Amino acid sequence: MTAAQLPPVAPEVTATLVEDLSPRLRKRLDAAVTRLGARPAHRDGDTVTIEVDDETELRLHAPGGAVATSDAITCGCLLAPACVHRAAAACAAPVADPVTETVDRQVQPAPEAAPAPDPASATDPASATDPASVTGPAPVTNHAPAPAAVPAAPPEVASPAQRGAAEALWAAGAAVLEAGVDGAGAVTQAALLRAAHTARLRQLPRAAGAALSVVTLLRAARAGDPSYRTADLVTALAELLGTAHRVGAASGAELAAVRGRARRPYSPDGALRLYGLFTEPVVTDSGHGGVRTWVAGADGRLCTVGDVAPGGVGRALGVADRAVRLGDSALTHRELGRAGLAVSGATVSPDGRLGAGKGVKAVTARGAAWTEPPLAALWETPSSEQAARALRSTSRYADPDGGGSDLFFLDVELLGAVRESGGTCLLARCEGGLHVRLAVADDDPALAHRDNLMLLAAAPGTRLRIIGRLVPALHPRLTLLACSHPTHEGTVDLGLDRLRRADLPDPAAPVHLAPPRPGESGAHSPLYLLERRVEQTVPAGRAALGMLGDVTAETRRISRAGLHTAAGLLTALCASAARRDRDHFGRLLPADTDGFALYWLAAARYTAAVAESLCAAAWEAPRPAG
């Protein structure tokens, strides 16, 4: 049995089943989850049955596609319903995305009461000593008194219930950081799920979503999922801790951003005239596949029309030639990438996705070449400004509703292939002599990315107009998505269309590469010494970091590079990990998990901010010598 065979289970169901276990059964829960994963399972309609043993069956009933109540998981063993099997099944199943519209009205924050009048504003003895108060009544005039100014309402702050939910999330996240992946078993995950459920009820969907991401990544790490990356769990944990930490102090617009929104609504956008740019295949680690077609409005704003569903790379290749799901248009995704649309009743999400509701009407219209307005303006933006915009979109801790795009639009001259530790990339030169490395967007052999890039690498000197996606690095780096055709008019979707050698221009003279600027070789900044310690905490927990020993040599190296804050954070982080105080009898006191979590959070956010600054600096055009 695999997790994919089981229906998703609501977070509160898993939390309830684990909380109802006795202390003895909680100790056996992780082993029970592992054993259950080796048992056969089969689906019959809305019910999945797992054979616990030759005589016992465990059933998960999911009439709406997900297990919504604890009663929907039943077991036939003698200890049921107080057995470990029900909780183990819930822990082995994927986490369901909660139904965000059904919020318990009784737990919504009550309207804020009107503030009590300030005693200082009432009549007091001091007012009798005011010169104006002892001169008798004010003279009568024919003018009505001016209305009193209405004081501005104070900015909204988190309610006590929201602060309590945020504190529970912080405590659950700090416990994960304390234990590490190896120690964050089903019981620790259940505490996170309970805190996430409470936070969602208290209208804190951003922090709740971060908690669910942490649980999903913990399970992937413990199961040995090949798609798991420690950096992803670092980002999710820092997002959880950072958001929970800010709830209590935020107010007004900052509080609204920290709370987030349960769903990203599509807002009406009236009539749009759209021009196709390109189409890219989308293949995810979860087995989904499809395409995303990028279009631009008359004002240069970027939008997307997507079609992604379970099916993998095979579906991605097939969907490219299906009609887009937008109004009455008969264009396929490939065709839309080179044509245009006139849309009425359009709806657009904050991240630029075009809605396909019943009220949306779309008809085919003339497109525009990349060298014609309005598309040509996309290539006129300096690379440094494009980098700043793309970094706002790709930032690990960006506002989910911030919008923006991570695409780059450049005119380049190809210089040839460059070998790297992770493979081969294509080196190109763009404005001002800036060298940019163009990497493969997806290495799946069924897609055309790798073959096309290798073919272009064999044509140095070729000038192309390209579209790429920013890869945050210490040197200018993009994944190559589309380009103008090397020898005739038109464009190439590099993930779907396959170039041939006959499409390339005649071989040019070898290009002599200028020495790369500092940082372009991809050499590490000493910042990685702090990043490494931040990541090392996640797999093994605080105690493992505390046993790493003296870091004086590392802090000196960081300081020599001018990163004094990073050096201080590294010293404080490792000292906090190793610190264990004792009571008057010499017994060890509990570790300061909150203090360590604060140092770790500061280090994680600092390294991300500095890395983004270094990336932005790499895209600055080099200044002429002399």
SULMO-V565351 format. One record per residue. RES is the residue in one letter. SS is DSSP state (hx for helix, st for strand, lp for the rest). PSI is psi in radians with two decimals (* if undefined). D_FIRST is the distance of its C-alpha to the first C-alpha in Angstrom with 1 decimal. Layout:
BEGIN
[[RES;SS;PSI;D_FIRST] [RES;SS;PSI;D_FIRST]]
END
This chain:
BEGIN
[[M;lp;2.40;0.0] [T;lp;2.85;3.8] [A;hx;-0.56;6.9] [A;hx;-0.39;8.3] [Q;hx;-0.29;6.5] [L;lp;2.56;8.2] [P;lp;2.62;12.0] [P;st;2.59;14.1] [V;st;2.35;15.8] [A;lp;2.48;19.6] [P;hx;-0.73;20.7] [E;hx;-0.46;23.1] [V;hx;-0.85;20.6] [T;hx;-0.79;18.5] [A;hx;-0.74;21.9] [T;hx;-0.78;23.3] [L;hx;-0.68;20.6] [V;hx;-0.72;20.9] [E;hx;-0.50;24.6] [D;lp;-0.16;24.9] [L;lp;2.64;23.4] [S;lp;2.76;26.1] [P;hx;-0.63;26.9] [R;hx;-0.75;25.6] [L;hx;-0.50;22.2] [R;hx;-0.62;22.0] [K;hx;-0.43;22.5] [R;hx;-0.03;19.5] [L;hx;-0.80;17.2] [D;hx;-0.72;15.9] [A;hx;-0.64;15.2] [A;hx;-0.66;13.4] [V;hx;-0.74;11.1] [T;hx;-0.78;10.4] [R;hx;-0.69;10.0] [L;hx;-0.56;7.7] [G;hx;-0.34;5.2] [A;lp;-0.05;5.8] [R;lp;2.60;5.7] [P;lp;2.65;5.3] [A;st;2.64;5.7] [H;st;2.67;8.7] [R;st;2.40;11.2] [D;st;1.67;14.9] [G;lp;-2.13;17.1] [D;lp;0.09;16.8] [T;st;2.32;14.5] [V;st;2.25;10.8] [T;st;2.27;10.4] [I;st;2.29;8.2] [E;st;1.73;9.9] [V;lp;-0.76;11.1] [D;lp;-2.94;13.4] [D;lp;-0.36;15.5] [E;lp;-0.12;17.6] [T;lp;2.34;15.7] [E;st;2.56;13.6] [L;st;2.26;12.6] [R;st;2.41;13.3] [L;st;2.03;13.4] [H;st;2.11;16.4] [A;lp;1.32;17.2] [P;lp;-0.53;20.4] [G;lp;0.27;21.4] [G;lp;-0.21;18.2] [A;st;2.64;17.4] [V;st;2.04;17.4] [A;lp;-0.29;21.1] [T;lp;2.71;22.0] [S;hx;-0.47;20.8] [D;hx;-0.28;21.8] [A;hx;-0.12;19.1] [I;st;2.00;16.4] [T;st;2.61;17.4] [C;st;2.53;16.7] [G;lp;0.19;18.5] [C;lp;2.94;19.2] [L;lp;-0.46;22.9] [L;lp;-0.15;22.8] [A;lp;2.53;21.4] [P;lp;0.09;22.0] [A;lp;0.38;22.9] [C;lp;2.94;19.8] [V;hx;-0.28;17.5] [H;hx;-0.69;14.3] [R;hx;-0.79;15.2] [A;hx;-0.66;16.0] [A;hx;-0.69;12.9] [A;hx;-0.72;10.7] [A;hx;-0.67;13.4] [C;hx;-0.47;13.3] [A;hx;-0.36;9.7] [A;lp;2.76;10.3] [P;lp;2.74;12.7] [V;st;2.23;16.4] [A;lp;2.54;18.3] [D;lp;2.05;21.6] [P;lp;2.63;24.1] [V;lp;1.85;26.6] [T;lp;-0.31;29.5] [E;lp;-0.46;32.2] [T;lp;1.55;31.8] [V;lp;2.31;33.5] [D;lp;2.06;35.0] [R;hx;-0.48;38.7] [Q;hx;-0.33;39.7] [V;hx;0.08;38.2] [Q;lp;2.52;39.6] [P;lp;2.37;42.4] [A;lp;2.71;45.7] [P;lp;2.50;48.5] [E;lp;2.33;50.4] [A;lp;2.66;53.7] [A;lp;2.40;56.9] [P;lp;2.50;58.1] [A;lp;2.56;61.0] [P;lp;2.50;64.3] [D;lp;2.15;65.3] [P;hx;-0.54;68.1] [A;hx;-0.35;69.8] [S;hx;-0.18;70.3] [A;lp;2.92;72.1] [T;lp;2.25;75.9] [D;lp;2.93;76.8] [P;hx;-0.54;80.1] [A;hx;-0.46;79.8] [S;hx;-0.41;80.2] [A;hx;-0.35;83.7] [T;lp;-0.05;84.8] [D;lp;2.34;83.8] [P;hx;-0.62;87.0] [A;hx;-0.35;85.8] [S;hx;-0.17;85.5] [V;hx;0.20;89.1] [T;lp;0.23;90.9] [G;lp;-3.11;90.8] [P;lp;2.67;89.0] [A;lp;2.57;87.8] [P;lp;2.55;90.2] [V;lp;2.34;89.7] [T;lp;2.94;88.7] [N;lp;0.06;88.1] [H;lp;2.42;84.6] [A;lp;2.54;81.4] [P;lp;2.53;79.5] [A;lp;2.42;76.7] [P;lp;2.49;73.2] [A;lp;2.49;71.4] [A;lp;2.34;68.6] [V;lp;2.10;65.1] [P;lp;2.51;63.1] [A;lp;2.44;59.9] [A;lp;2.44;56.8] [P;lp;2.62;55.0] [P;lp;2.56;51.7] [E;lp;2.44;48.6] [V;st;2.89;46.8] [A;lp;2.51;43.5] [S;lp;2.83;43.7] [P;hx;-0.65;43.3] [A;hx;-0.68;40.0] [Q;hx;-0.70;38.7] [R;hx;-0.68;40.0] [G;hx;-0.72;38.3] [A;hx;-0.68;34.9] [A;hx;-0.66;35.5] [E;hx;-0.66;36.4] [A;hx;-0.69;33.1] [L;hx;-0.74;31.2] [W;hx;-0.82;33.4] [A;hx;-0.71;32.8] [A;hx;-0.70;29.0] [G;hx;-0.70;29.2] [A;hx;-0.59;31.7] [A;hx;-0.64;29.4] [V;hx;-0.76;26.7] [L;hx;-0.63;29.5] [E;hx;-0.77;30.7] [A;hx;-0.52;27.5] [G;hx;3.03;26.1] [V;hx;-0.73;22.5] [D;hx;-0.56;22.2] [G;hx;-0.12;23.6] [A;lp;1.32;22.1] [G;lp;-2.78;19.3] [A;hx;-0.61;17.9] [V;hx;-0.79;21.4] [T;hx;-0.71;23.1] [Q;hx;-0.64;20.7] [A;hx;-0.63;21.4] [A;hx;-0.67;25.0] [L;hx;-0.72;24.7] [L;hx;-0.71;22.9] [R;hx;-0.77;25.7] [A;hx;-0.66;28.4] [A;hx;-0.73;27.0] [H;hx;-0.78;27.0] [T;hx;-0.73;30.6] [A;hx;-0.67;31.7] [R;hx;-0.70;30.6] [L;hx;-0.54;32.6] [R;lp;0.27;35.5] [Q;lp;0.79;35.6] [L;lp;1.11;34.2] [P;hx;-0.51;31.5] [R;hx;-0.83;31.9] [A;hx;-0.66;31.2] [A;hx;-0.73;28.4] [G;hx;-0.65;26.7] [A;hx;-0.68;27.2] [A;hx;-0.72;25.6] [L;hx;-0.63;22.4] [S;hx;-0.70;22.5] [V;hx;-0.77;22.8] [V;hx;-0.80;19.8] [T;hx;-0.74;17.6] [L;hx;-0.64;19.2] [L;hx;-0.76;18.9] [R;hx;-0.69;15.1] [A;hx;-0.71;15.2] [A;hx;-0.77;17.7] [R;hx;-0.43;16.0] [A;lp;-0.06;12.7] [G;lp;0.51;15.1] [D;lp;2.18;14.7] [P;lp;-0.34;17.5] [S;lp;-0.10;18.9] [Y;lp;2.42;19.6] [R;lp;2.30;23.4] [T;hx;-0.62;25.2] [A;hx;-0.58;28.0] [D;hx;-0.70;25.8] [L;hx;-0.62;25.0] [V;hx;-0.83;28.7] [T;hx;-0.78;29.7] [A;hx;-0.73;27.4] [L;hx;-0.74;28.6] [A;hx;-0.65;32.2] [E;hx;-0.75;31.9] [L;hx;-0.91;30.7] [L;hx;-0.74;33.4] [G;hx;-0.75;36.1] [T;hx;-0.78;35.6] [A;hx;-0.65;35.4] [H;hx;-0.54;38.5] [R;hx;-0.29;40.5] [V;hx;-0.79;40.1] [G;lp;-0.51;42.8] [A;lp;-0.26;45.4] [A;lp;2.73;44.9] [S;st;2.80;47.1] [G;hx;-2.30;48.0] [A;hx;-0.61;46.3] [E;hx;-0.70;44.5] [L;hx;-0.70;42.9] [A;hx;-0.69;41.8] [A;hx;-0.66;40.1] [V;hx;-0.68;38.4] [R;hx;-0.70;37.2] [G;lp;-3.05;35.9] [R;lp;2.47;35.0] [A;lp;-0.69;32.0] [R;lp;2.59;32.1] [R;lp;1.83;34.2] [P;lp;2.62;36.7] [Y;lp;2.19;38.2] [S;st;2.51;42.0] [P;st;2.46;44.6] [D;st;0.24;46.3] [G;st;-2.45;48.8] [A;st;2.36;49.7] [L;st;2.45;48.4] [R;st;2.00;49.5] [L;st;2.53;46.7] [Y;st;2.21;47.0] [G;st;2.50;44.1] [L;st;-1.02;43.3] [F;st;2.99;40.3] [T;st;2.34;36.7] [E;st;2.48;33.8] [P;st;2.58;30.3] [V;st;2.07;27.4] [V;st;2.13;24.0] [T;lp;2.81;21.7] [D;lp;-0.34;18.9] [S;lp;0.03;16.6] [G;lp;0.14;17.1] [H;st;2.67;20.1] [G;st;2.72;23.3] [G;st;-2.74;26.9] [V;st;2.83;30.4] [R;st;2.12;32.7] [T;st;2.24;36.4] [W;st;2.34;38.9] [V;st;2.79;42.3] [A;st;2.51;45.3] [G;st;3.08;47.7] [A;lp;-0.40;51.5] [D;lp;0.10;51.5] [G;lp;-0.03;49.0] [R;lp;2.37;46.1] [L;st;2.41;42.7] [C;st;2.90;40.2] [T;st;2.62;37.0] [V;st;2.02;35.6] [G;st;2.81;31.9] [D;st;1.61;29.3] [V;st;2.30;25.8] [A;st;2.98;22.6] [P;st;2.38;19.2] [G;lp;-0.27;20.0] [G;hx;-2.78;20.7] [V;hx;-0.56;23.9] [G;hx;-0.71;24.5] [R;hx;-0.65;24.9] [A;hx;-0.75;27.1] [L;hx;-0.60;29.5] [G;hx;-0.67;29.7] [V;hx;-0.44;30.3] [A;lp;-0.48;33.2] [D;lp;0.31;35.3] [R;lp;2.74;34.4] [A;st;2.50;36.8] [V;lp;2.61;36.4] [R;lp;1.35;35.5] [L;lp;1.85;38.7] [G;lp;-2.51;41.5] [D;lp;0.25;43.1] [S;lp;2.41;42.9] [A;lp;0.10;42.1] [L;lp;2.48;41.6] [T;st;2.97;38.5] [H;hx;-0.74;36.9] [R;hx;-0.77;38.7] [E;hx;-0.70;41.9] [L;hx;-0.58;41.7] [G;lp;-0.21;41.5] [R;lp;0.04;45.0] [A;lp;-2.72;46.5] [G;st;2.96;47.1] [L;st;2.51;46.4] [A;st;2.04;48.7] [V;st;2.36;46.6] [S;st;2.63;48.0] [G;st;0.50;46.3] [A;st;2.58;43.9] [T;st;2.45;41.4] [V;st;2.38;40.1] [S;lp;2.88;37.5] [P;lp;-0.49;38.6] [D;lp;0.21;36.7] [G;lp;0.08;38.4] [R;st;2.33;36.0] [L;st;2.27;37.9] [G;lp;2.70;37.0] [A;lp;0.70;36.8] [G;lp;3.03;38.0] [K;lp;-0.48;40.2] [G;lp;-0.03;43.3] [V;lp;2.24;42.9] [K;st;2.37;45.1] [A;st;2.36;45.1] [V;st;2.67;47.3] [T;st;2.43;47.6] [A;st;3.01;50.2] [R;lp;2.44;51.7] [G;lp;-2.93;49.8] [A;lp;2.51;51.4] [A;lp;2.78;51.4] [W;lp;-0.33;50.3] [T;lp;0.04;54.0] [E;lp;2.69;55.1] [P;lp;2.59;55.1] [P;lp;-0.05;53.0] [L;hx;-0.58;50.4] [A;hx;-0.49;52.8] [A;hx;-0.42;53.1] [L;hx;-0.54;49.5] [W;hx;-0.08;50.7] [E;hx;-0.17;53.8] [T;lp;2.27;52.1] [P;lp;2.60;52.6] [S;hx;-0.58;49.6] [S;hx;-0.69;50.0] [E;hx;-0.65;49.7] [Q;hx;-0.66;46.7] [A;hx;-0.75;45.1] [A;hx;-0.74;45.9] [R;hx;-0.78;44.4] [A;hx;-0.63;41.2] [L;hx;-0.56;40.7] [R;hx;-0.52;41.0] [S;hx;-0.65;38.0] [T;hx;-0.10;35.9] [S;lp;2.38;36.7] [R;lp;-0.38;33.8] [Y;lp;0.62;35.3] [A;lp;2.71;37.0] [D;lp;2.18;37.6] [P;lp;-0.47;34.7] [D;lp;0.28;37.5] [G;lp;-0.32;39.8] [G;lp;-2.73;39.4] [G;lp;3.05;40.8] [S;lp;2.60;39.5] [D;lp;0.27;38.5] [L;st;2.61;40.2] [F;st;2.50;43.2] [F;st;1.95;46.1] [L;st;2.61;48.2] [D;st;2.17;50.9] [V;st;2.82;50.4] [E;st;2.17;51.9] [L;st;2.41;49.5] [L;st;-0.30;50.3] [G;st;3.11;47.8] [A;st;2.57;44.7] [V;st;2.26;44.1] [R;st;2.41;41.8] [E;st;3.00;39.6] [S;lp;-0.52;37.3] [G;lp;0.12;34.3] [G;st;-2.52;35.8] [T;st;2.44;38.6] [C;st;3.02;39.9] [L;st;2.20;42.9] [L;st;2.36;45.9] [A;st;2.79;48.1] [R;st;2.27;51.1] [C;lp;-2.76;51.7] [E;hx;2.42;54.4] [G;hx;0.26;56.7] [G;hx;0.21;55.4] [L;lp;2.24;52.0] [H;st;2.29;49.5] [V;st;2.42;45.9] [R;st;2.24;42.9] [L;st;2.05;40.8] [A;st;2.94;37.2] [V;st;2.32;34.6] [A;lp;-0.60;32.6] [D;lp;2.19;29.4] [D;lp;0.07;29.1] [D;lp;2.17;26.8] [P;lp;-0.32;28.9] [A;lp;-0.36;28.5] [L;lp;2.83;30.5] [A;lp;-0.03;34.2] [H;hx;-0.98;34.5] [R;hx;-0.84;34.8] [D;hx;-0.71;37.1] [N;hx;-0.72;39.4] [L;hx;-0.72;39.8] [M;hx;-0.60;40.7] [L;hx;-0.72;43.2] [L;hx;-0.55;44.8] [A;hx;-0.37;45.1] [A;lp;0.11;47.4] [A;lp;1.11;49.8] [P;lp;2.56;51.4] [G;lp;-0.23;54.0] [T;lp;2.37;52.4] [R;st;2.27;52.6] [L;st;2.68;49.8] [R;st;2.15;48.9] [I;st;2.79;45.3] [I;st;2.25;42.5] [G;st;3.02;40.0] [R;st;2.31;37.6] [L;st;2.34;38.6] [V;lp;1.88;36.8] [P;lp;2.13;38.1] [A;lp;3.03;39.7] [L;lp;-0.05;43.0] [H;lp;2.74;44.3] [P;lp;2.16;44.3] [R;st;2.35;41.0] [L;st;2.71;39.4] [T;st;2.34;36.7] [L;st;2.17;38.6] [L;st;-0.69;37.6] [A;st;2.77;40.7] [C;st;2.83;44.3] [S;st;2.68;47.5] [H;lp;2.39;48.1] [P;lp;-0.50;49.8] [T;lp;-0.24;52.7] [H;lp;3.07;53.0] [E;lp;2.66;52.5] [G;lp;3.07;49.0] [T;st;2.86;45.8] [V;st;2.14;42.6] [D;st;1.80;39.0] [L;lp;-0.21;37.9] [G;lp;-0.29;34.2] [L;lp;-0.73;34.9] [D;lp;2.49;38.4] [R;lp;2.10;39.2] [L;lp;2.69;42.6] [R;lp;2.82;44.6] [R;hx;-0.51;47.2] [A;hx;-0.29;49.9] [D;hx;-0.20;48.9] [L;lp;2.64;50.0] [P;lp;2.97;53.6] [D;lp;2.54;55.8] [P;lp;2.36;55.0] [A;lp;2.97;56.8] [A;lp;2.57;58.5] [P;lp;2.46;56.2] [V;lp;2.22;55.7] [H;lp;2.01;56.8] [L;lp;2.37;54.4] [A;lp;2.68;56.0] [P;lp;2.38;54.8] [P;lp;2.63;51.8] [R;lp;2.80;52.6] [P;lp;2.29;51.3] [G;lp;-0.45;47.6] [E;lp;-0.36;47.1] [S;lp;-0.13;46.0] [G;lp;0.17;42.9] [A;lp;2.57;44.1] [H;lp;2.48;42.5] [S;lp;2.65;44.4] [P;lp;-0.18;44.7] [L;hx;-0.47;42.6] [Y;hx;-0.39;39.5] [L;hx;-0.65;40.5] [L;hx;-0.73;39.9] [E;hx;-0.66;36.7] [R;hx;-0.73;35.3] [R;hx;-0.64;35.9] [V;hx;-0.77;34.3] [E;hx;-0.60;31.1] [Q;hx;-0.43;31.3] [T;hx;-0.62;31.2] [V;hx;-0.81;27.7] [P;hx;-0.70;25.6] [A;hx;-0.16;27.6] [G;lp;3.12;29.6] [R;hx;-0.79;33.3] [A;hx;-0.67;34.2] [A;hx;-0.68;33.1] [L;hx;-0.62;35.3] [G;hx;-0.32;38.1] [M;lp;0.10;38.2] [L;lp;-0.23;38.8] [G;lp;-2.84;42.5] [D;lp;2.38;45.5] [V;lp;0.38;45.0] [T;hx;-0.73;48.7] [A;hx;-0.66;48.7] [E;hx;-0.74;46.0] [T;hx;-0.61;47.8] [R;hx;-0.72;51.0] [R;hx;-0.70;49.5] [I;hx;-0.73;48.1] [S;hx;-0.65;51.4] [R;hx;-0.44;53.3] [A;lp;0.07;51.4] [G;lp;0.09;52.7] [L;lp;1.19;49.4] [H;hx;-0.61;50.9] [T;hx;-0.72;48.5] [A;hx;-0.71;45.5] [A;hx;-0.75;47.3] [G;hx;-0.68;47.9] [L;hx;-0.69;44.3] [L;hx;-0.77;43.0] [T;hx;-0.82;45.5] [A;hx;-0.68;44.7] [L;hx;-0.85;40.9] [C;hx;-0.63;41.0] [A;hx;-0.70;43.7] [S;hx;-0.64;41.7] [A;hx;-0.60;38.6] [A;hx;-0.28;40.9] [R;lp;2.19;43.0] [R;lp;1.98;42.7] [D;lp;2.80;45.6] [R;st;2.69;46.9] [D;lp;-3.02;48.8] [H;lp;-0.34;52.3] [F;lp;0.12;51.0] [G;lp;0.11;49.1] [R;lp;2.51;45.7] [L;st;2.33;43.1] [L;lp;2.77;42.6] [P;lp;2.53;39.3] [A;lp;2.64;38.6] [D;lp;1.43;39.8] [T;hx;-0.61;36.4] [D;hx;-0.75;38.1] [G;hx;-0.76;40.7] [F;hx;-0.71;38.2] [A;hx;-0.63;36.0] [L;hx;-0.76;39.2] [Y;hx;-0.74;40.2] [W;hx;-0.75;36.8] [L;hx;-0.77;36.8] [A;hx;-0.75;40.3] [A;hx;-0.73;39.4] [A;hx;-0.78;36.4] [R;hx;-0.62;38.4] [Y;hx;-0.82;41.4] [T;hx;-0.64;39.8] [A;hx;-0.75;38.3] [A;hx;-0.74;41.7] [V;hx;-0.72;43.6] [A;hx;-0.69;41.2] [E;hx;-0.65;41.7] [S;hx;-0.72;45.5] [L;hx;-0.64;45.6] [C;hx;-0.79;43.7] [A;hx;-0.71;46.2] [A;hx;-0.57;49.1] [A;hx;-0.43;47.9] [W;lp;0.02;48.4] [E;lp;2.33;52.0] [A;lp;2.37;54.3] [P;lp;2.45;56.2] [R;lp;2.49;59.7] [P;lp;2.48;62.5] [A;lp;2.61;64.0] [G;lp;*;67.5]]
END
